[in-house]
Amino acid sequence: GDSVTQMEGPVTLSEEAFLTINCTYTATGYPSLFWYVQYPGEGLQLLLKATKADDKGSNKGFEATYRKETTSFHLEKGSVQVSDSAVYFCALSRSNQGGKLIFGQGTELSVKP
Amino acid sequence: DGGITQSPKYLFRKEGQNVTLSCEQNLNHDAMYWYRQDPGQGLRLIYYSQIVNDFQKGDIAEGYSVSREKKESFPLTVTSAQKNPTAFYLCASRQHRVTTDGYTFGSGTRLTVV
């Protein structure tokens, strides 16, 4: 079945460091791909998405490129801030499954000043 | 502004009691979802509904029940049959069949058994 695998956390970085959170997926066809962010005690917020191969989603300095050849959707940011500390979830959606989102297990990011 | 409202934010339940978590949306979305989140873990799907008066079990439906009598509302009841109900519960919605859109999530309800 479809699945999403994220790198394990927690990831701890210093402020202004470069961030990469790896995400790979298993799915047939052409799923849509998403990154969500969850701040402590809150729900999930959509961070960015990509709906077809080679698309790049971007928002708030974060970017991710839909790579069909490597079935990946890695999240990157050039310079993280303390306020980026949160849990990040990668997810996919396939149209022939009623569009249910399948989530990775989440990666906790902690940014130190 | 449109969004999803979950209430209450914190809920305490005694052993053997049923409790109902509220989820209301004014986004005119057809599909609604309930997820459970445990510390350090991902999201597990409990129930979902794609249209009014219809819903399907997710991966961990045992001990839970739902109803979908109105498009705007999708309440979740945690019954006494749920052995370990302490968790963070998240409700989400999306326009049905628009699979290129992500979900919109509520802010969650934290349920604790005392």
Interface residues (C-beta under 8 A of the other chain):
Chain A: S32 F34 Y36 G41 E42 G43 L44 Q45 L46 K49 T51 F89 A91 S93 R94 S95 G98 G99 K100 L101 F103 G104 Q105 G106
Chain B: I4 Q6 A31 Y33 Q41 G42 L43 L45 Y48 Q50 L90 A92 R94 H96 R97 V98 T99 T100 G102 Y103 T104 F105 G106 S107 G108 R110
